[in-house]
């Protein structure tokens, strides 16, 4: 019996990482802060996934149990000493919260003379496992040298469409077929070691992280910004609008051109990736993402190294087209949501200082530059 310990019993944990772990033959011990989630897993001993692309056909995930990270810490540490693989999906901002308990478990594993475990943070963050490892060292519980003697710590890139859903009277998680779990090959025990079936084992993780951010995350955000300006409230509805879809595809393909130039991706592979991982998921019947969610935090999303301006700057440096990306920035500057702190800050700043000052402050675009003129033109053209 192979055992995996997974921190986080939310939609990504259950609908993505645990699905792949079970498919790879692991029994799974979930660790979560929610007593309700832990009790539910231990009561049912299984849960349902519904396959969106197969008319919501049911897949049952069993061979599972759960422990509380609050009240059962000793049992969690014991599980960590025995597990072959330890994964997380708790959101990047919470890695520092789980790090002390994980560090104590790995310290116990070290003191027991056990073999090395695979430890991976499967978060929507650049180099999440490095963040987790540093947080464990910073906890003072375990040293970097001890960690290296007891574990392998590859970074990952992750993506899958997951939603809560109820079908045939059962509550569960709806999942799409398309997913991405890229794992750093060089930080595993050997080049041909593949602990999770269906994952992609890569030499250069950064290129895959940027592919996800510049195509999927970029397309999501821009869909929402274009859609809200045309009166839509749901991202999927906006992307079914042929005029919006064409502009979004144009922006994403500008990002793809930068990725081709920088990393040597084949054009056809990026078109396929865009179609399967982005367009298909955002036009799947029954899937509904509020624009207020996909386009939230506009200040973060138009920051210099983020999903829109990052590829826009790369295009500019390579002499490639970036007008549709810059159009996305212009529409982001119009984004309104009274419940979104960043949207309010951005609108207040524009009202007080003007749109030019906002572009210079938030995007990294320089005064007097061609990109500034393009964004201003596009902003002023929005009805």
C-alpha positions as CSV (number, residue, x, y, z in Angstrom):
1,X,0.0,0.0,0.0
2,X,1.3,3.4,-1.0
3,X,0.2,6.4,1.1
4,X,-0.1,10.1,0.3
5,X,-0.7,12.9,2.8
6,X,-2.5,15.8,1.2
7,X,-2.9,19.2,3.0
8,X,-6.2,20.8,1.9
9,X,-9.6,19.1,1.4
10,X,-11.0,21.8,-0.8
11,X,-12.1,21.6,-4.5
12,X,-8.5,21.6,-5.9
13,X,-7.3,19.1,-3.3
14,X,-10.2,16.6,-3.8
15,X,-11.0,17.3,-7.5
16,X,-7.5,17.6,-8.9
17,X,-4.6,16.4,-6.8
18,X,-6.3,13.6,-4.9
19,X,-7.9,12.4,-8.2
20,X,-4.4,11.9,-9.7
21,X,-3.0,10.4,-6.5
22,X,-5.8,7.8,-6.4
23,X,-5.2,7.1,-10.1
24,X,-1.6,6.5,-9.2
25,X,-2.5,3.9,-6.6
26,X,-2.1,5.9,-3.4
27,X,-4.3,5.7,-0.3
28,X,-4.9,9.3,0.7
29,X,-4.9,11.0,4.1
30,X,-6.3,14.5,3.9
31,X,-5.2,17.1,6.4
32,X,-7.5,20.1,6.9
33,X,-8.4,22.8,9.4
34,X,-12.1,22.3,8.9
35,X,-13.5,19.9,11.4
36,X,-16.6,19.6,9.2
37,X,-14.6,18.6,6.1
38,X,-12.6,16.0,8.2
39,X,-15.7,14.5,9.7
40,X,-17.4,14.2,6.4
41,X,-14.5,12.4,4.8
42,X,-14.2,10.0,7.7
43,X,-17.9,9.4,7.7
44,X,-18.4,8.8,4.0
45,X,-15.0,7.2,3.2
46,X,-15.5,8.4,-0.4
47,X,-16.7,11.3,-2.5
48,X,-17.9,11.9,-6.0
49,X,-16.4,13.6,-8.9
50,X,-18.6,14.5,-11.9
51,X,-16.9,14.7,-15.3
52,X,-18.0,17.8,-17.1
53,X,-16.9,16.7,-20.5
54,X,-18.7,13.3,-20.2
55,X,-22.2,14.5,-19.4
56,X,-21.3,14.6,-15.6
57,X,-20.6,10.9,-15.4
58,X,-19.7,10.0,-11.8
59,X,-16.2,9.0,-10.6
60,X,-15.9,7.8,-7.0
61,X,-12.8,8.5,-5.0
62,X,-12.3,6.0,-2.2
63,X,-9.4,4.7,0.0
64,X,-9.4,8.0,1.8
65,X,-9.4,9.3,5.4
66,X,-8.8,12.7,7.0
67,X,-7.1,14.2,10.0
68,X,-7.5,17.6,11.7
69,X,-4.5,19.9,11.5
70,X,-5.8,21.5,14.7
71,X,-6.8,18.7,17.0
72,X,-4.9,15.7,15.6
73,X,-1.4,17.0,15.1
74,X,0.3,14.0,16.5
75,X,-1.5,11.7,14.1
76,X,-0.7,14.0,11.2
77,X,3.0,13.9,12.1
78,X,2.9,10.1,12.3
79,X,1.2,10.0,8.8
80,X,4.0,12.2,7.5
81,X,6.7,9.8,8.8
82,X,5.1,6.9,6.8
83,X,3.9,8.6,3.6
84,X,5.6,8.2,0.2
85,X,4.3,11.5,-1.0
86,X,3.1,14.7,0.7
87,X,1.2,17.3,-1.3
88,X,-0.6,20.6,-0.6
89,X,-3.4,22.7,-2.1
90,X,-4.1,25.2,0.6
91,X,-3.5,28.4,-1.4
92,X,-0.1,29.9,-1.5
93,X,-0.8,32.4,1.2
94,X,-1.5,29.6,3.7
95,X,1.8,27.6,3.1
96,X,3.4,29.4,6.0
97,X,0.5,28.3,8.3
98,X,0.9,24.6,7.5
99,X,4.8,24.7,7.4
100,X,5.4,24.2,11.2
101,X,3.3,21.1,11.4
102,X,4.8,19.6,8.2
103,X,8.2,20.5,9.5
104,X,7.6,18.7,12.8
105,X,6.4,15.6,10.9
106,X,9.4,15.6,8.6
107,X,11.7,16.1,11.7
108,X,10.1,13.0,13.3
109,X,10.6,11.2,10.0
110,X,14.3,12.3,10.0
111,X,14.8,11.1,13.6
112,X,13.1,7.8,12.8
113,X,15.6,7.2,10.1
114,X,13.0,6.8,7.4
115,X,13.6,7.2,3.6
116,X,13.0,10.3,1.6
117,X,9.5,11.4,0.7
118,X,8.3,13.5,-2.2
119,X,7.1,16.9,-0.9
120,X,5.2,19.2,-3.4
121,X,3.2,22.3,-3.0
122,X,0.6,22.2,-5.7
123,X,-0.5,25.8,-5.6
124,X,-1.2,28.6,-8.1
125,X,2.1,30.3,-7.4
126,X,5.6,30.6,-8.8
127,X,7.9,28.0,-7.1
128,X,5.4,27.1,-4.4
129,X,7.5,24.2,-3.0
130,X,10.4,26.5,-2.5
131,X,8.1,28.9,-0.6
132,X,7.0,26.0,1.6
133,X,10.5,24.7,2.2
134,X,11.7,28.1,3.2
135,X,8.7,28.5,5.6
136,X,9.6,25.1,7.2
137,X,13.2,26.2,7.7
138,X,12.0,29.6,9.0
139,X,9.8,27.8,11.6
140,X,13.0,26.7,13.4
141,X,11.8,23.2,13.7
142,X,14.1,21.6,11.0
143,X,17.2,22.7,9.1
144,X,17.6,22.8,5.4
145,X,20.2,20.0,5.6
146,X,17.8,17.8,7.5
147,X,15.0,18.5,5.0
148,X,17.3,17.6,2.1
149,X,18.2,14.3,3.8
150,X,14.5,13.3,4.3
151,X,12.8,14.6,1.2
152,X,12.7,15.7,-2.5
153,X,11.2,19.1,-3.1
154,X,10.2,19.7,-6.8
155,X,8.2,22.8,-7.7
156,X,5.0,22.4,-9.7
157,X,2.7,24.2,-12.1
158,X,-1.0,23.3,-11.7
159,X,-4.3,24.0,-13.4
160,X,-7.7,22.3,-13.6
161,X,-11.3,23.4,-13.9
162,X,-13.2,22.4,-10.7
163,X,-16.6,23.4,-9.3
164,X,-18.9,22.4,-6.6
165,X,-21.8,20.4,-8.1
166,X,-24.8,18.2,-7.3
167,X,-26.0,15.4,-9.6
168,X,-28.4,12.6,-9.0
169,X,-29.0,13.9,-5.5
170,X,-25.3,13.6,-4.7
171,X,-23.0,16.5,-3.8
172,X,-19.6,16.4,-5.3
173,X,-17.0,18.2,-7.4
174,X,-17.3,18.9,-11.2
175,X,-14.0,18.5,-13.0
176,X,-12.9,19.1,-16.6
177,X,-10.8,16.5,-18.5
178,X,-8.1,19.0,-19.3
179,X,-5.5,19.6,-16.6
180,X,-1.9,20.5,-16.1
181,X,0.4,19.2,-13.4
182,X,4.0,20.0,-14.4
183,X,6.7,18.7,-12.0
184,X,10.4,19.7,-11.9
185,X,12.1,16.5,-13.1
186,X,15.6,17.5,-11.8
187,X,14.4,17.5,-8.2
188,X,13.1,14.0,-8.2
189,X,15.1,10.9,-7.2
190,X,16.0,10.0,-10.8
191,X,15.1,11.3,-14.3
192,X,12.7,8.5,-15.0
193,X,11.0,8.6,-11.6
194,X,7.3,9.5,-12.1
195,X,5.4,9.4,-8.8
196,X,2.0,10.7,-10.2
197,X,0.5,9.3,-13.4
198,X,-0.7,11.9,-15.9
199,X,1.7,14.6,-14.7
200,X,4.2,16.2,-17.0
201,X,7.8,15.9,-15.9
202,X,9.8,18.9,-17.2
203,X,13.4,20.3,-17.1
204,X,12.4,24.0,-17.1
205,X,9.4,24.6,-15.0
206,X,9.5,28.4,-15.5
207,X,8.4,28.1,-19.1
208,X,5.4,26.1,-18.2
209,X,4.4,28.4,-15.3
210,X,4.7,31.4,-17.7
211,X,2.6,29.5,-20.3
212,X,-0.2,29.0,-17.8
213,X,0.0,32.6,-16.6
214,X,0.3,34.3,-20.0
215,X,-2.4,32.2,-21.7
216,X,-4.9,30.9,-19.2
217,X,-4.7,33.6,-16.4
218,X,-4.3,36.3,-19.0
219,X,-7.3,35.1,-21.0
220,X,-9.5,34.7,-18.0
221,X,-8.9,38.2,-16.7
222,X,-9.2,39.9,-20.1
223,X,-12.5,38.0,-20.9
224,X,-13.9,39.5,-17.7
225,X,-12.7,43.1,-18.5
226,X,-14.0,43.0,-22.0
227,X,-17.2,41.3,-20.9
228,X,-18.1,43.7,-18.1
229,X,-17.8,46.7,-20.5
230,X,-20.4,45.1,-22.8
231,X,-22.8,44.4,-19.9
232,X,-22.0,40.7,-19.2
233,X,-21.8,39.4,-15.6
234,X,-20.6,35.8,-16.4
235,X,-17.2,35.2,-18.1
236,X,-18.5,32.2,-20.1
237,X,-21.4,34.4,-21.5
238,X,-18.9,37.0,-22.5
239,X,-16.6,34.6,-24.2
240,X,-19.5,33.2,-26.3
241,X,-19.9,36.6,-27.8
242,X,-18.0,36.3,-31.1
243,X,-16.6,39.8,-31.0
244,X,-15.3,39.4,-27.5
245,X,-13.9,36.0,-28.1
246,X,-11.9,37.2,-31.1
247,X,-10.4,40.0,-29.2
248,X,-9.5,37.7,-26.3
249,X,-8.0,35.1,-28.7
250,X,-6.0,37.9,-30.3
251,X,-4.6,39.0,-26.9
252,X,-3.8,35.4,-25.9
253,X,-2.0,34.7,-29.2
254,X,0.1,37.9,-28.7
255,X,1.1,36.3,-25.4
256,X,1.8,33.0,-27.2
257,X,4.1,34.8,-29.7
258,X,6.2,36.1,-26.8
259,X,6.4,32.6,-25.3
260,X,7.4,31.1,-28.7
261,X,10.2,33.7,-29.0
262,X,11.4,33.4,-25.4
263,X,11.2,29.6,-24.8
264,X,11.0,28.0,-28.2
265,X,7.5,26.6,-27.8
266,X,6.0,25.3,-31.1
267,X,3.2,27.6,-32.3
268,X,0.9,24.6,-32.9
269,X,1.4,23.4,-29.3
270,X,0.4,26.8,-27.9
271,X,-2.7,27.0,-30.1
272,X,-3.7,23.5,-28.9
273,X,-3.0,24.5,-25.3
274,X,-5.1,27.6,-25.6
275,X,-8.0,25.7,-27.1
276,X,-8.0,22.8,-24.6
277,X,-7.0,24.6,-21.4
278,X,-8.6,28.0,-21.9
279,X,-11.3,28.3,-24.7
280,X,-12.9,24.9,-24.1
281,X,-13.2,25.3,-20.4
282,X,-14.7,28.8,-20.7
283,X,-17.3,27.8,-23.3
284,X,-18.3,24.5,-21.7
285,X,-22.1,24.4,-21.2
286,X,-23.2,24.5,-17.6
287,X,-20.0,26.2,-16.4
288,X,-20.5,29.6,-14.9
289,X,-17.7,32.0,-13.6
290,X,-18.8,35.4,-12.3
291,X,-16.7,38.2,-13.9
292,X,-16.3,39.7,-10.5
293,X,-14.3,36.6,-9.6
294,X,-12.2,36.0,-12.7
295,X,-11.3,39.7,-13.0
296,X,-11.0,40.6,-9.3
297,X,-7.9,42.5,-8.0
298,X,-7.3,44.5,-11.1
299,X,-4.2,46.3,-9.7
300,X,-2.5,42.9,-9.2
301,X,-3.5,41.7,-12.6
302,X,-2.1,44.7,-14.5
303,X,1.2,44.8,-12.5
304,X,4.4,44.8,-14.5
305,X,5.3,41.1,-14.2
306,X,1.7,39.8,-14.1
307,X,-0.6,38.1,-16.6
308,X,-1.3,41.0,-19.0
309,X,1.6,43.4,-18.7
310,X,4.2,40.6,-18.4
311,X,3.6,39.3,-22.0
312,X,2.9,42.9,-23.2
313,X,6.4,43.9,-22.1
314,X,7.9,40.8,-23.6
315,X,6.2,41.5,-26.9
316,X,7.5,45.0,-26.9
317,X,11.1,43.9,-26.3
318,X,10.9,41.4,-29.2
319,X,9.2,43.9,-31.5
320,X,6.0,41.8,-31.6
321,X,2.4,43.1,-31.7
322,X,0.8,43.7,-28.3
323,X,-2.2,46.0,-29.0
324,X,-4.8,43.5,-27.8
325,X,-3.0,42.9,-24.5
326,X,-2.8,46.7,-24.0
327,X,-6.5,46.9,-24.9
328,X,-7.0,44.5,-22.0
329,X,-5.1,46.9,-19.7
330,X,-7.4,49.7,-20.9
331,X,-10.5,47.7,-20.1
332,X,-9.0,46.7,-16.7
333,X,-8.8,50.4,-15.9
334,X,-12.5,50.6,-16.4
335,X,-13.3,47.6,-14.2
336,X,-15.8,48.3,-11.4
337,X,-16.9,46.2,-8.4
338,X,-17.9,48.0,-5.2
339,X,-17.0,44.9,-3.2
340,X,-13.5,44.7,-4.7
341,X,-10.9,46.7,-2.7
342,X,-8.5,47.0,-5.6
343,X,-11.1,48.0,-8.1
344,X,-12.2,50.8,-5.7
345,X,-8.6,51.9,-5.2
346,X,-8.0,52.0,-8.9
347,X,-11.2,54.0,-9.7
348,X,-10.5,56.4,-6.9
349,X,-7.0,57.0,-8.1
350,X,-8.1,57.6,-11.6
351,X,-10.8,60.1,-10.4
352,X,-8.2,62.0,-8.3
353,X,-5.0,61.8,-10.4
354,X,-6.2,60.9,-13.9
355,X,-5.9,57.8,-16.0
356,X,-2.3,58.6,-17.3
357,X,-1.1,58.8,-13.7
358,X,-2.8,55.5,-12.9
359,X,-1.2,53.8,-15.9
360,X,2.3,55.0,-14.9
361,X,1.7,54.0,-11.3
362,X,0.3,50.5,-11.7
363,X,1.5,49.0,-14.9
364,X,5.2,49.8,-15.2
365,X,4.6,51.6,-18.5
366,X,6.9,54.6,-18.9
367,X,5.9,58.2,-19.6
368,X,6.2,59.1,-23.3
369,X,6.3,55.5,-24.5
370,X,4.4,54.0,-27.4
371,X,2.6,51.6,-25.0
372,X,1.3,54.5,-22.9
373,X,-0.2,56.1,-26.0
374,X,-1.9,52.8,-27.1
375,X,-3.4,52.3,-23.7
376,X,-4.7,55.8,-23.6
377,X,-6.2,55.5,-27.1
378,X,-7.9,52.3,-26.2
379,X,-9.2,53.6,-22.8
380,X,-10.7,56.7,-24.4
381,X,-12.3,54.6,-27.2
382,X,-14.3,52.5,-24.6
383,X,-18.0,53.3,-24.7
